[in-house]
Every structure is written in structure tokens, then in C-alpha cells.
Amino acid sequence: MAKDETVVDIEGRALRLSNLGKVLYPEAGFTKGQMIDYYVRIAPVLLPHLEGRPLTLKRYPNGVTGMHFYEKNCPDHRPEWVQTAPVWSAGNNKWMKYCLVQDLATLVWCANLADIELHTSLSRAVDILRPTMIVFDLDPGEPADIVQCCQVGLWVRAVFDRLGLESFPKTSGSKGLQVYVPLNSTITYDETKPFAHELASALERQHPDLVVSEMKKNVRGGKVFVDWSQNDDHKTTVCVYSLRAKARPTVSAPVKWDEVKRCLQKGDPELLVFDSDEVLSRSKKMGDLFEPVLELRQKLPALEELQKLFAAGDAVRPGPNLRAASKRSATAGERRSVVSEQLTQSGRPASKGRKGAKPPSDSTTRKRRPA
């Protein structure tokens, strides 16, 4: 075994980790070992959001300042216990074999490949054409920042409040804010994507000074682009709790609506910037703020209902019974501290984690519609 390699035992699986001292975030001095340690510790709340979803790896072999590449097909050199899911790619005219992160060992294996960012589908592999949520990615154009995104995010929340649906915010971990509306129903992208587009366009008509729904970057200056296009079966979004490849090891972190309001009121974008240590502390204290996104069943209204709401002129006013933030957050559970210790001390036994779910079979994975 090379000197820069360490063998750890994770849930009974031996995994060879390499270059743990390699600095991936030069400005922060954050190493590969620290990145893996973060993913081990955040795993109790992260793994449920990865389970069953095709993962696109975004690898940074030389750190965040070096080149990176996306990897959709799960690497051929993967261990035999890494589960995969076949998904049809119209662009490549073939079946792609995506990685499924079903357990802690697979998560650590991905991290060891310098897969800093975790990008997942809005659907599960078992039914790839049925999203479990509708998502709005709020992207500010300079000089706008996340403060302006907070205003737009609160408008999006108000719309869904008036429609009787709960929504949940998280930071992108980069510049913006994202709003998730859990559905967990039999809906398809053919329904969610037009709905998201109409909402974005209606907000732009109502607030043309701040909102833009066009994808052209030259029209985004000083405004917030409400990216509705992510609601598509061939698109991915950064997973909650994923690190981002920025100067600091910031995280796409779930937040409370009260925190969004405070950021807007204070006008301070730093209030919604969280690095890995802060997110670990928050998850220990608050549990998984995004747990309702996994299980809350809601029915998306007909497109006509959304149009009528905006036609009435009061779509972004809070509803009469504004829903409070969900109180069903789970505790973070037992942390994988023993596994983390193995990053610096070999020979320690690993703690037991949650069991991975069985992968969908080829026969149950639905073919994508043409992109």
C-alpha cells in the first residue's frame, strides 16, 4: 500500500482512501480528508436525500481552483457493492448507468474520487419521469445577491401559500437561494415544468424591476433569474447538504423562512452563507430541516388556478393562514464519528450506519422522453 493511502472499514466494507492531506480549497486550507470527514458526519441527514436518485458526479481532482468534469456514467472501477441505475439518454442515444448513493460506504467512495459536489435528479431512478418535487433556483445577476433572492423567494412562498402548499428554502451554497415544493405524487415533468415557467413569467410581469424569467444572461443584471427550467428529467440540481466548489467549503444548506426574512430585513448576504462546520452544528441542533421534502404529499394545482391567482393581482400577498415552518424535522441521529477518526487513525472499527436500499431493476426504470 502506498504511503499516501489509508484503508478504512465502513459498515463492514474495506475502502482504500488516497491523498487525504491534499488541499482541495487552497484559500481555506481545506483538505480532501476534511471533505470526506464532513460527508461522513453529515451522512445521517444527507443520505435520505440521495437514496434512489441518479447521481451526476462533479469531480475536482486538483481542487476547486483546478479543472473539473462531470461524470454521469458510474466509473467502471467502482466496487462491486456500489449500486447503479440505468437511465435512457436521448442525447447519447443509449442507456447510461448512474451511481446510486445508497449507503455511507458509497458516499465516502464518491468523496474519495474528489466528487466535491453532489448533483441529483428531481426524480428517483425507479420512475425517472415523475419528479417528487417542483424547484425554483433563484440566481442573482450582479450587483444583485442573495438578499434580493430572499425577496423573490418570499414571493414564491406566498404564491404557494395561497395555493395551499408548503415550500422549503435552502441556499445554493453559491450565490443564490432555492425553493423546493414537495409533491411526492404521480405528477410528471410535463405538468411541473409548464407550471414553474408560468409562475416565473407571472412574477416577472408583476415585478419587472427585480425578476427575470429569460435564460439570457445579458438581461439578468441587477435582477433575480427564476430558473424554472430545472424541472426536467434530464436536468440535475445540487443536493441539499452538498459542498460547493467555491473559495470556502460552503454548503447548500436548508434554512428556515424566518432566516430568509431576516436576511432580507438586514440586507446582509453573509447571514445565509454556511460552511461545512456551521452546517454540521446546525444539523445537530435542528435536525434535518428538509425532511418534509422527502415525505410531504401535496397536489400541484392546475395551471389555470395559478393563472387566476395572478390575474386577481394578489398572488404574492401572504395567505390568511400562512403555514408555519414544519415541526417534523428529524434528529440528526447517531453521527459517524468513529468512521471520521479512521481518516487519521487506521485500525479502528467503523460504526454501523443505515442500510442501503435495493436498486431499481432495469425492468422498473422508465425510459426518458426525448430531450
Residue pairs with C-beta under 8 A, 6 or more apart in sequence:
1 7
1 16
2 18
4 18
4 19
4 20
4 21
5 16
5 17
5 18
6 16
6 17
6 18
6 20
6 342
6 343
6 346
7 14
7 15
7 16
7 17
7 346
8 14
8 15
8 17
8 108
8 339
8 342
8 343
8 346
8 350
9 15
9 342
9 349
9 350
10 104
10 105
10 108
10 339
10 350
10 353
11 103
11 104
11 105
11 350
11 352
11 353
12 350
13 79
13 81
13 105
15 79
15 105
15 108
15 109
15 112
17 33
17 36
17 108
17 112
17 343
18 112
19 32
20 31
20 32
20 33
20 36
20 343
20 344
21 31
21 32
21 33
22 31
22 32
22 63
23 29
23 30
23 31
23 32
23 63
24 30
24 31
24 32
24 35
24 60
24 63
24 64
24 114
24 116
25 63
25 64
25 247
25 248
25 249
26 63
26 64
26 65
27 247
27 248
28 247
28 248
28 249
28 275
30 248
30 249
30 276
32 111
32 112
32 114
33 343
33 344
34 249
34 276
35 111
35 116
35 243
35 249
35 276
36 108
36 111
36 112
36 343
37 340
37 343
38 243
38 249
38 276
38 280
39 46
39 107
39 108
39 111
39 243
40 104
40 107
40 108
40 336
40 339
40 340
40 343
41 280
41 335
41 336
41 337
41 340
42 241
42 276
42 279
42 280
42 283
43 104
43 107
43 336
43 353
44 283
44 332
44 333
44 334
44 335
44 336
44 353
44 354
45 241
45 283
45 287
45 288
45 290
45 291
45 330
45 332
45 333
46 107
46 239
46 240
46 241
46 242
47 101
47 102
47 103
47 104
47 107
47 353
47 354
48 288
48 291
48 294
49 120
49 239
49 240
49 241
49 290
49 293
49 294
50 100
50 101
50 102
50 107
50 118
50 120
50 239
51 100
51 101
51 102
51 356
51 357
52 100
52 102
52 124
52 125
52 126
52 357
52 360
53 100
53 120
53 121
53 123
53 124
53 125
53 239
54 85
54 87
54 98
54 99
54 100
54 120
54 121
54 125
54 128
55 98
55 99
55 100
55 101
55 110
55 118
55 119
55 120
56 70
56 71
56 72
56 98
56 119
56 120
56 236
57 70
57 71
57 72
57 99
57 110
57 113
57 115
57 119
58 68
58 69
58 70
58 71
58 115
58 116
58 117
58 118
58 119
58 245
59 68
59 69
59 70
59 71
59 113
59 114
59 115
59 116
60 66
60 67
60 68
60 114
60 116
60 245
61 67
61 68
61 114
63 114
64 116
64 245
64 246
64 247
68 245
70 119
71 115
72 89
72 96
72 98
73 96
73 97
73 98
74 82
74 84
74 97
74 98
74 99
75 113
78 84
78 99
78 109
79 105
79 109
81 105
81 106
82 99
82 100
82 106
82 109
83 99
83 100
83 102
83 106
83 356
83 358
83 359
84 97
84 98
84 99
84 100
84 359
85 97
85 98
85 100
85 125
85 126
85 359
85 360
85 365
86 95
86 96
86 97
86 98
86 362
86 365
87 95
87 96
87 98
87 125
87 128
87 365
87 368
88 94
88 95
88 96
88 367
88 368
89 95
89 96
89 234
89 368
90 234
90 368
90 369
90 370
90 371
91 234
91 371
98 125
99 106
99 110
100 106
100 125
100 359
101 107
101 110
101 118
102 356
102 357
102 359
103 353
103 354
103 355
103 356
104 336
104 339
104 353
104 354
106 356
108 339
110 118
116 243
116 244
116 245
117 238
117 242
117 243
117 244
117 245
118 238
118 239
118 242
119 236
119 237
119 238
119 239
119 242
120 236
120 237
120 239
121 128
121 233
121 235
121 236
122 131
122 132
122 133
122 135
122 230
122 231
122 233
122 235
122 237
123 129
123 130
123 131
123 132
123 189
123 233
124 132
124 360
125 359
125 360
125 365
126 360
126 364
126 365
127 364
127 366
128 233
128 365
128 366
128 367
128 368
129 188
129 189
129 233
129 366
129 368
129 369
130 186
130 187
130 188
130 189
131 183
131 187
131 188
131 189
131 192
131 231
131 233
132 182
132 183
132 184
132 294
133 180
133 181
133 182
133 183
133 184
133 293
134 180
134 181
134 183
134 192
134 195
134 196
134 231
134 300
135 178
135 179
135 180
135 181
135 196
135 230
135 231
135 237
136 153
136 156
136 178
136 179
136 196
136 199
136 200
136 226
136 227
136 228
136 230
137 172
137 176
137 178
137 226
137 227
137 230
137 237
138 149
138 152
138 153
138 156
138 176
138 177
138 178
138 179
138 224
138 225
138 226
138 227
139 149
139 172
139 175
139 176
139 220
139 224
139 225
139 227
140 146
140 148
140 149
140 175
140 176
140 220
140 223
140 224
140 225
141 212
141 217
141 220
141 221
141 222
141 223
141 224
141 225
142 221
142 222
143 221
143 222
144 210
144 222
144 223
144 224
145 175
145 269
146 171
146 175
146 176
146 177
146 263
146 269
146 272
146 273
147 263
147 264
147 267
147 268
147 269
148 210
148 223
148 224
149 176
149 177
149 224
150 177
150 260
150 261
150 263
150 264
150 272
151 210
151 224
151 264
152 177
152 203
152 207
152 210
152 211
152 224
152 226
153 169
153 177
153 179
153 260
154 257
154 260
154 261
154 264
155 203
155 207
155 316
156 167
156 179
156 199
156 203
156 226
157 167
157 169
157 179
157 257
158 315
158 316
158 317
158 318
158 319
159 199
159 203
159 306
159 309
159 315
159 316
160 166
160 167
160 181
161 167
161 318
161 319
161 322
161 323
162 309
162 314
162 315
162 317
162 319
163 301
163 305
163 306
163 309
164 301
164 319
165 181
165 298
165 300
165 301
166 181
166 182
166 292
166 296
166 298
166 323
166 326
167 179
167 180
167 181
168 179
168 180
168 181
168 182
168 254
168 289
168 290
168 292
168 293
168 326
169 177
169 178
169 179
169 180
169 254
169 255
169 256
169 257
169 260
170 177
170 178
170 180
170 240
170 252
170 253
170 254
170 255
170 290
171 177
171 178
171 250
171 251
171 252
171 253
171 255
171 272
171 273
171 274
172 178
172 238
172 244
172 252
173 238
173 242
173 243
173 244
173 246
173 250
173 251
173 252
173 253
174 244
174 246
174 250
176 224
177 260
177 272
178 237
178 252
180 290
180 293
181 298
181 300
182 292
182 293
182 294
182 295
182 296
182 297
182 298
183 192
183 297
183 298
183 299
183 300
184 294
184 295
184 296
184 297
184 298
185 297
185 298
185 299
185 300
187 300
189 231
189 232
189 233
191 300
192 231
192 300
193 228
193 229
193 231
193 232
194 303
195 300
195 303
195 306
196 228
196 230
196 231
197 213
197 228
197 229
198 303
198 306
198 307
199 226
199 228
199 306
200 211
200 213
200 226
200 227
200 228
201 213
202 306
202 307
202 310
202 315
203 211
203 213
203 226
203 316
204 211
204 212
204 213
204 226
205 310
206 310
206 315
206 316
209 223
210 223
210 224
211 223
211 224
211 226
212 219
212 220
212 223
212 224
212 225
212 226
213 225
213 226
213 228
214 225
215 225
215 227
215 229
229 235
230 237
232 371
233 368
233 369
234 368
234 371
238 244
238 252
239 252
240 252
240 253
240 254
240 290
240 293
241 251
241 252
241 253
241 254
241 279
241 283
242 251
242 252
243 249
243 250
243 251
243 276
244 250
244 251
244 252
248 275
249 275
249 276
250 273
250 274
250 275
250 276
251 274
251 275
251 276
251 278
251 279
253 274
253 278
253 279
253 282
254 288
254 289
254 290
255 272
255 289
256 289
256 325
257 325
258 325
259 271
259 272
260 272
262 271
263 269
263 271
263 272
274 282
283 332
284 332
284 335
286 329
287 329
287 330
287 331
287 332
288 329
288 330
288 332
289 325
289 329
291 326
291 328
291 329
291 330
292 326
292 328
296 326
309 315
334 351
336 350
336 351
336 353
337 351
338 348
338 349
338 350
338 351
339 350
339 351
341 348
342 348
342 350
